[in-house]
Amino acid sequence: MSDFLDTLFAIIEDRKANPVEGSYTNSLFEAGLSRITQKVGEEAVEVLVAAHAQSDERLIEELADLTYHSLVLLAYKGLTPDAVRAELERRHRPRRP
């Protein structure tokens, strides 16, 4: 899964550097941070609704949407999934006595 997420993030970054007319990703970048964070929030709520009241298939679809919009947010802010991976690794590193 990580390889595909890296590929998807590379596509998102390419859209940022080389806009494509009609691209949904580019429309988000053009709309700016407020719109991107709004979409992340909307998708997060939809994940919660799906988890509580919809099918597992719908939950997966909403998690995919949340992941995509989160990657767009990272790219917009000039961050990468590697920074998130590093933070997760830091949090789950075995503690030394």
Sequence and secondary structure as in RCSB ss.txt:
>XXXX:A:sequence
MSDFLDTLFAIIEDRKANPVEGSYTNSLFEAGLSRITQKVGEEAVEVLVAAHAQSDERLIEELADLTYHSLVLLA
YKGLTPDAVRAELERRHRPRRP
>XXXX:A:secstr
 HHHHHHHHHHHHHHHHS  TT HHHHHHHH HHHHHHHHHHHHHHHHHHHHHS HHHHHHHHHHHHHHHHHHHH
HTT  HHHHHHHHHHHTS    
